[in-house]
Amino acid sequence: MKSALRILGIVAAFAALLAAGAAYPWLTRGHDLETAIWQRPYFVWGLLAAPIALFLSTIYQGARRPHVMLGTVFGLARGPKGVRTYLRDLPGIARAAALVFLVGAMCRPVSLIKDERTEDKGIDIVIVMDLSGSMKAVFDGDPDDLPSRPNLAANQRLTRLETAKVVVKDFIARRKSDRIGVVVFAKQAYLLSPPTLDYQLLTKLVSKLTLRVIDESGTAIGDGLATAVSRMRESDAQSKVVVLLTDGDNNAGKLSPEFAAQLAVDKGCVVHTIQIGTGDEVDVEDGTDWLGHPRYVRQRFPVNPELLKRISDQTRGEHFVATDTKALTDGMHRILDSLEKTRFEASRSSFEDLFPLLLIPGVALLGLDVLLRVLLLRRFP
């Protein structure tokens, strides 16, 4: 009978301490906790330790406590019992209740602050990158002229593609509120990313670009430009810009560059063209020699500067010729400096951590456990 009453008292006291601990977060931010997002819900399994801790700190601890064998306890039984006799389980109960709140704090509840509509300045830009086989040609220039030096093996020289990737990633890093997308093309054109403000993701996608990910046997400038323009159809920006980087002449695809340029004019897109190389003979890596060093051969890749100049003139853009790494970097920066900015609305969401609401009662209950053991329920010896 006494054991049953003790267990009932333990459960009642445990529930009372939970209710007392929950009063603070409930009265202050109850609605926010009801609608909170729990970022680490897997920690909820830690609640299974609460009943175990409750049992070990009360019933089990009393059973394993050392006892003194006496011939008779008649004299002690007639003595008065203090209130501390009934409080002996309270420290263990407080400890188990504290565990519940600490586990809740570890689940990290957060409150989604209402979306804020902010007005930013920016433009919509789509970069069109050539991935045809000619981009494997060596690009002259000092690698130190680039914004960041790429990782190269011993005796390895920068290719046109590697140089373009470094410059495009620097282009992205210099923007703050422009939506930027990327289209890649060779024999066919593909959308790598629509215009976005997620510059980190865009940089990763550009970093992973390699030759032979698409059919590199052709150069479909018209298809690449048309794919970029098609992504601008639903743009609400007043300034829509396409930056076309290529080192070849149009010799593949379903659409002609002239038709794609007219589409750009109809959609209000300005196309800036950057010609990489001049069509002269260049070095191209062709395997390695017997020492493992890269071996280069001379090849010629035709370009069509007149075509690129017509595209840029027709769309009110500019045409640049990049003969080395510095010229390519300067051309991209000149394009950025000449762009007119427009205003558009961007949605931003922010979060507020709510775990302190559960951490505070958890720590308070642990403090109660310590104070009871030190001041009121000290054991002897």
N, C-alpha and C positions, 0 to 999 in steps of 0.2 A: 504493500500500500504506500509506504513512504517512498519507495523507488518510483512508483507511478506518479505520485504527486511531484517528485523532484523533476522528472522528465517533463511533465506538463508545465511546471514553472520555468524550466529552461527554454522551452519552445515559446512560451508567452513572453518571456523577457527578450528573447531573440527578435521576435516580431515587433516588440515595443521599441527596441533600439533601432531596428531598420526603419520604422515609421518616423522616429525622432531624427534620424540621419537624413531621411528623404524630405523632411519638412523644409530645409533650407533651399535645395535646388527646386523643389516644387513651387514654393511660394515666390521665389525670385524669377525663375525662368522656366516654369512648368510647360508653357505652350511650346517654347523652343525645343525642349527635350522631347516632347511628343512628336515633333516633326523633324527631329535631328537625323542626320546621315551618319551612320556608324562606319567609320573608315576601316576599322580593324575588327570586324565582327567575329573573327575566329577566336579571339580571346575570351568569348563568352563561355567557352568550355571550361574556363577556370572557375566558374561558379560551382562546378561539381566538387571543388575542394572545400566549399563553405560548410556543408553538413559534416564532412569528415573532420574539419578543424573544430567544429562545434562539439562533436563527440569526443575527440581527443583532449580537448581543453576542459571538459567538464566531467562526464561520467567516467571515461577511461582514466583521466588523471586522478580522480578520487579513488579508483580501485587499485591503482598501482602505488599509491602513497604509502610509505612505511608505517607500520602500526607497532604500538608498544603493548606487550603482553602484561596484563595486571591480574592479580588474584581476584580482585573484586572492584567493580566500578560503582558500588552502591553510593559511596560518598559523593562521587562526581555527578551521578545522576540526580542527586537531590539539589545540586547547585543550580544557580540561574543560568540560562542560555542567553548570550548576547545577540544583538542584531546581526553581527558579523557572521554568525553561523549560517544565516540564510542568504548571505551575499557571497558565499565562497565560490559560486559558479559564475558570478557576474564578470570577472576579468576575461574568462574564456569566451563568454557570450559576446562581449564587446569586441574581442579579437576576431571572432568569426563574422560578426556584422561588418567590421572594418574591411574584411577581405572582399565582401560583396561589392562595396563601393569602390575599392581599389581596382577590382576586375572591370567594373563598369567604366572607370576612368581609362584603363588600358585599351578598351574598345574604341576610344577616341571619338566621342560624338562631336559633330560640327554642325553649325547652323548656317544654311545658305542665305547670305544677305541678298536682298532683292537686287535683281539685275539692274545695273546702271547703264543708261544710254549716254555715251559720251561722244562728243563730236571731235573727230580727228581730221588731220590734214593728210592727204595721201593721193596716190594715183594707182591705177590698175596696170600692171606690167606683166607681160608674158615674154620669157626668154626662150628663143628657139635655137637649139643647139644641134649642130651637125655631128652625126656619129658614123659618117661614111668612112670607107677604108683610108681615104686620104688624110684623115685626122691622126693617123699613126706616124706621120712624118715628123721629123725632128724640127723643133721650133727654135730659131736662133734667139740669142739674147742671154743676158746674165740672170740666172735664177734669183739673185739678190734683188732684182728690180721688181719681183713679185711681192704682193702683200705678205705672203707666208710661203716659206720654202717647203715644197713637198718632199716626202721621204723617197729617196732614190738609192738604188743599189750602186755599188762601186762601178765607175766608168759609164753609168747610165745617163742618158741625156733626156731632157724634157721633150715630150711630144706635144703636138698641137692640142690634143685632147686634154692632157694633164695640165697644160698651161691654161686652157679655157676653163677648166673646172676650178682652178685656184682663183682666177679672176671673177668668175660668176659667184663663188662663195663669198668673196670679199664684197662684191656688189650687193649681195643679200644682207651681209652683216652691217653694211653702212646705212641701210634703210631702217626707219623707225615705225612708220605707219602706212607703208605702201603694201597693197596686196600684190603678191608676186606668184606667178605660175611658171611652169617649165614644160616645153614641148621638145621632144627629141625626134630626129628624122635621119633616115638614110635612104634605102629604097622605098620604105614606107614611113609614115609619121605616126607618132604615138604621144598621148598626153601623159607626162610624168606626174604632174600635179596641177590642179586648177589654181587660180589665184587665191592665196591664203596669207594669213598673218602669222602662221606657225613657221617661223624662220628656222627653228631648230630641226624640224622634220624635213623641211626643204633642203637644208644643208646636207643632211644625211643622205637624202635621195641623190643629190648631185654627186656626193663623194663616191657613191657606189657605181656610178656610170662607167662602163667599160665598152670597148669595141666588141663587136660580134654578139652583143645582146640582142641586136636586131640585124636583119640582112644588110650588110655593109657594101653590097655590090653596086649600089646606085646612090644618086643624090636627088631627092625629090623636094626641091626648094618650094615649089608651088604647094604641095600637100602640107609641108611643115608650116608654111605661112598661113594657109587656109585653116588648119587645125587651131592655130593660135587665135585667129580672128573669131572663130566660132565660139571660143570660150569667153569672148567679150560681149556676146549678144545680150546677156542679161545684166551686164555691168551698169551700175548707176553712177559711175565716176564720169566727170566731164573729160578727164584726160585718160586716154587709153593708148598704151604704148606697147609696141612689139619691138624687141631687140633681136635681130637675126644675125647669128654668127655662123659663117660657113667658109669653107676653103675650096669650094668646087663650083661646077656649073650644073645647071639643071639637066638631068638626063634620065629621070625616072618619075614615076607618079602619075596620077590621073588628072591633076589640075595644072595648068600652066602658071608660072609665076605672075604673068600679067593679069590673069583672071583673079588670082588670089590678092594681088595688089588692089584691084578694083573693088573686091569685097571689103578690103580694109578701108578704102575711101568711103564706101557706103555705110560702114559701121562707125566712122569717125575715128579710126585707129591711125596713129602715127607710127610708121615703121622706120626704125634706124637700122641700117645694115652695116655690118663689120666684116670686111673681107680679110681672112687670115691667109697670109702668103701672097705671092705675086705670080704664081704659075711657073717660076723658074725651077730648075732641078734642085731637089732637096735630098737629104739623107733619110733613109728609112731603115729601121732595125730589121735585120734578116738573120735571126738566130745568133749563135755564139761561136767563137773560135775555139781552138783546142785548149786555150787557157781559161775558157769560161767567160771571156770578155765579150760584150755585145759586138756583133759585126753589122756594118751598115753598107747599104747599096744606094746608088743614086737613081732617083725616079723623078718624073715630071707629072704634076697633077694640074690639069687646065683649070683656069678660073674664068669668070665672066664679069669683070668689073662694070661693064656697060649695063648689064642686066641689073646688078645690085644698085647702081646709081639711078636707073630708071625707077626702080621700086621706091627708093627713098624720096626721090623728087616727086613722084606721083602722090605719095602719101604725106608730103610736107615734112619728111624726116631728113636725117643727115646720113652721109655715107663716109665710112672710115676705112682706111687700109692699114692693117696691122702687120708690119714686117718683122717685128720682134716682140718680146714680152713687155717691154716698156710701152710700146705703141699700143698694144692691146689694152693694157691697164689704163693708160691715159684716155683712150677712146671711150671706155666704159664710164670713166669718171666724168668726161665731158658730156656724155649723154645724160647722166644723172643731174649734173648742174644745170642743164638746159631745160629740164622738165618743169612744166607748170603744175602746181599742186591744186587739188580740189578737195572739198570737204565731204566727208561721209560719216555716217553714224556707225559706231562700233559698240557691241554689247560686251560688257565685262561683268563677271560674277566674282564675288569674294566670299570667303568663309570665315567664320568665327569659331574658335575652339571652345567647346563647352565642358571639356573634361575637368577643369578646376571645380565645377559645381559638384562633381562626385568625389574629387580628390580631397576637398576640404573636410566633408563629414567622415571620410575614411581615415584621414590623419587624426581628426578629433577623437574618433573611437579608439584608435591605437593609443592616443594620449591618455584616454580614460582607463584603458587596460593597465598602462604603466603606473598611473597614479594610484589606482586601487591596490596594486600589488606592493607598491613601495610604502604607502602611507596608511592604508586601512587594513589590508589583509596580509600582512607579513607573516611568513611561516617560520616556525622554530623547530629544529635548528635550521 
